[in-house]
């Protein structure tokens, strides 16, 4: 089962489709790994996959570096604060916060409708 989850997680993560989410849910629910430890394992797993995917995406010109810079301005300090809070908060509270976040994301996706992304290629017809 671990190998299967590793394959699914790696494939999803390399496409930017939330492979870390799959691994985190698997570790915390199916292997009973404590939430804080599962998050640490997930982050370590993410690094080599993200690096490989980043190299390929840059090679294929699929990254807007200006946009990345805009997100990093607040993303990095917020990640530092989040990591600090995750380290001091009770594991059960962290687990419940993660569950609430997943529920919120799931419900918002369920009711969001079929919206076009601002990044959709305008040069292609909709029926392609």
C-alpha positions as CSV (number, residue, x, y, z in Angstrom):
1,X,0.0,0.0,0.0
2,X,2.9,2.4,0.8
3,X,4.3,2.0,-2.7
4,X,0.9,2.6,-4.3
5,X,0.4,5.8,-2.2
6,X,4.0,6.9,-3.1
7,X,3.3,6.5,-6.8
8,X,0.0,8.4,-6.7
9,X,1.4,11.1,-4.5
10,X,4.5,11.6,-6.7
11,X,2.5,11.7,-9.9
12,X,-0.1,14.2,-8.5
13,X,2.6,16.3,-6.9
14,X,4.7,16.5,-10.0
15,X,1.7,17.9,-11.9
16,X,0.8,20.4,-9.1
17,X,-2.4,18.5,-8.2
18,X,-2.0,18.2,-4.5
19,X,0.1,15.1,-4.0
20,X,1.1,16.3,-0.6
21,X,-2.6,16.3,0.3
22,X,-2.8,12.6,-0.6
23,X,0.3,11.8,1.4
24,X,-0.8,13.8,4.4
25,X,-4.3,12.2,4.5
26,X,-2.8,8.8,4.0
27,X,-0.3,9.2,6.8
28,X,-2.6,10.9,9.3
29,X,-5.7,8.7,8.7
30,X,-4.6,5.3,7.5
31,X,-1.2,4.9,9.3
32,X,-2.3,6.9,12.4
33,X,0.8,9.1,12.2
34,X,0.4,12.1,14.4
35,X,-0.6,15.2,12.4
36,X,2.5,17.2,13.2
37,X,4.8,14.3,12.2
38,X,2.8,13.6,9.0
39,X,3.2,17.3,8.1
40,X,6.9,17.1,8.5
41,X,7.2,13.9,6.5
42,X,5.0,15.5,3.8
43,X,7.3,18.6,3.6
44,X,10.4,16.5,3.3
45,X,8.7,14.3,0.6
46,X,7.7,17.4,-1.3
47,X,11.2,18.9,-1.7
48,X,12.8,16.6,-4.3
49,X,9.5,16.2,-6.2
50,X,9.0,20.0,-6.3
51,X,12.6,20.6,-7.5
52,X,12.2,18.1,-10.3
53,X,8.8,19.5,-11.3
54,X,10.1,23.0,-11.1
55,X,13.0,22.2,-13.5
56,X,10.6,20.7,-16.0
57,X,8.1,23.5,-15.7
58,X,10.8,26.1,-16.2
59,X,12.1,24.2,-19.2
60,X,8.6,24.1,-20.7
61,X,8.0,27.8,-19.9
62,X,5.1,27.1,-17.7
63,X,6.1,29.4,-14.9
64,X,5.4,33.2,-14.7
65,X,8.3,34.3,-12.5
66,X,6.8,37.8,-11.9
67,X,3.6,36.2,-10.5
68,X,5.7,33.8,-8.4
69,X,7.5,36.8,-6.9
70,X,4.2,38.5,-6.0
71,X,3.0,35.4,-4.1
72,X,6.3,34.9,-2.3
73,X,6.2,38.3,-0.8
74,X,3.5,37.2,1.7
75,X,3.8,33.5,1.2
76,X,7.2,33.1,2.8
77,X,6.5,35.0,6.0
78,X,3.1,33.4,6.4
79,X,4.7,29.9,5.9
80,X,7.1,30.7,8.7
81,X,4.3,31.8,11.0
82,X,2.2,28.7,10.1
83,X,5.2,26.4,10.8
84,X,5.8,28.1,14.2
85,X,2.1,27.8,15.2
86,X,2.0,24.2,14.0
87,X,4.9,23.5,16.3
88,X,3.3,24.9,19.4
89,X,-0.3,23.9,19.0
90,X,-1.8,20.7,20.4
91,X,-1.7,17.9,17.8
92,X,-5.5,17.2,18.2
93,X,-6.3,20.8,17.6
94,X,-4.0,20.8,14.5
95,X,-5.8,17.7,13.2
96,X,-9.2,19.3,13.6
97,X,-8.1,22.5,12.0
98,X,-6.8,20.5,9.0
99,X,-10.1,18.6,8.8
100,X,-12.0,21.9,8.9
101,X,-9.8,23.3,6.1
102,X,-10.3,20.2,3.9
103,X,-14.1,20.4,4.5
104,X,-14.1,24.1,3.5
105,X,-12.1,23.4,0.4
106,X,-14.3,20.5,-0.6
107,X,-17.5,22.4,-0.1
108,X,-16.2,25.5,-2.0
109,X,-15.2,23.3,-4.9
110,X,-18.5,21.5,-4.9
111,X,-20.5,24.7,-5.2
112,X,-18.0,26.8,-7.2
113,X,-19.4,26.0,-10.6
114,X,-17.4,25.9,-13.8
115,X,-15.5,29.2,-13.7
116,X,-12.8,30.0,-16.3
117,X,-9.3,30.7,-14.9
118,X,-7.7,34.1,-15.5
119,X,-4.9,32.1,-16.9
120,X,-7.0,30.4,-19.6
121,X,-5.4,30.7,-23.0
122,X,-7.7,33.2,-24.8
123,X,-6.3,32.2,-28.2
124,X,-7.9,28.8,-28.2
125,X,-11.5,28.2,-29.0
126,X,-13.6,26.9,-26.1
127,X,-14.4,23.6,-28.0
128,X,-10.8,22.4,-28.3
